[in-house]
């Protein structure tokens, strides 16, 4: 028997922010630290960004459309920009999904150093592109 307050259709009672917090904690290693750092930069770059939890466990950030996703794998944290091919990337952060017509991604591996300034600029550019 279902609980009276249980969400319908398998949805979670937790907010997307709580689910992302839980994923970061659950990872408990460099991937969680990397995802937390990326999330912090995104929220600082676009303070009114909307966080969602999609596709059975992928954090997604929106501002006038999808900015990017934050997927975690065994050996990488992948940040995929929905319209990355349309963004200038003067610091050459994009290192994955380079042959696609629309998306571009950044794969982070253990020990990689994130260029916070360049990443923040990319997030702001993605949000501005969505708003245009």
N, C-alpha and C positions, 0 to 999 in steps of 0.2 A: 504494500500500500504506500502511495506517495505521500510525502509530507505536505501539509497544507500550504506552506510557504515555498515549496520547492519550485525552481524555475521549470518552465515547460520546454519541450523539445531538446533536452539535454544541455540547455544553457547553464552557465555557472552563476551562482548567486554573488560571486566575487566580481569586483569592478576590474576593468582591464589593468588599471594601475596595480591593484593587489595581485593579479595574476602575473604581471611582469616582475613585481617584487619577489613573488614566490619562485619564479623561474630562475632569477638571479641567485637567490639563496640556495635553491636546489642544485644548481650547477656547482657551486662551492669551490670553483677553481679559477684559473686565469680567464676562462670564457665568461663566467659570471662577472668578474671584475671588469672585463672589456665591455660587456653589454651594459653594465651599470654606468661606465664612463661615457659610452656613446650616448646613452639615454640622457645623462646629465648635460652633455653638450647640445643635444637636440633641444631640450627644454630651455636651455639658456639662450640659444640662438633664436628660437621661435616660442616666446613665453606662453602663447595661447594655443600651442600645438595640442591636438587631440590624440590620445593614445587609444588604440583598439587592440583586441586579441583575436586573431583570425586563424583560420585553417588549422584548427586543433593545436594551437600553441605557438603562434608567431606574433611577436609584437609588431604593430604597424603604427606609424605616425602620420597624421593628416593635418594639413592646413590648406583649405580651399582645394582639396584633392590629396591624393596619396603623395607623401614625400618619400618615405622609404620603409623598408622592413628590416627587422633584426633577427635573422635566423641563426641558430646555434647548431653546430655539428661537432663531431668527435674531435676534429683537428682544426676547426675554424669557426669564427664568428663572421657571418656574411651580412653586410649591409647593402641591400639592393635599392637603388633609386629608381622609382617608377618611370621618370622621364630623364634619366641620366644622360642619354645620348644627346639631349638638347642643351646640356649644361657645359659651360666652360670649366675645364679642370686644369688650370695652369700649374698646379702642384703635382699633377699626375697621380692622384690618389686612386683612381679607378684601376683595378688590376684583374677584374673578372667580368665575364659577360660582355666582353668588348666587341664582339662581332654582331650583337643584336641591333635592331633598328631603333629600339626605344629605351630599354633598360641598360643600366650600367651598375656594376657592383664593386665593393671593396671587400676583399677577403682579409681578415686579420688572423694571424697565427700566433701561437705562444711566443712571447718575446718581442713581437712587433711594437714599434713605437708609433703612436698616433700623433699626427701633426694636428693638434687641436685647432689652431688658427685656420688652417686650410679646410679642415672638416667642417668647422662652423660656417665658413664662407660658402661651402658647397650646400649645406643645409639651408642657409638663408637664400641662396640662389634658387634652390628647388622650390621653396615656399613662394618666392617672388614669381617664378615661372607659373606656378599653379594659379596665382592671383591675377596674372595678366590676361 
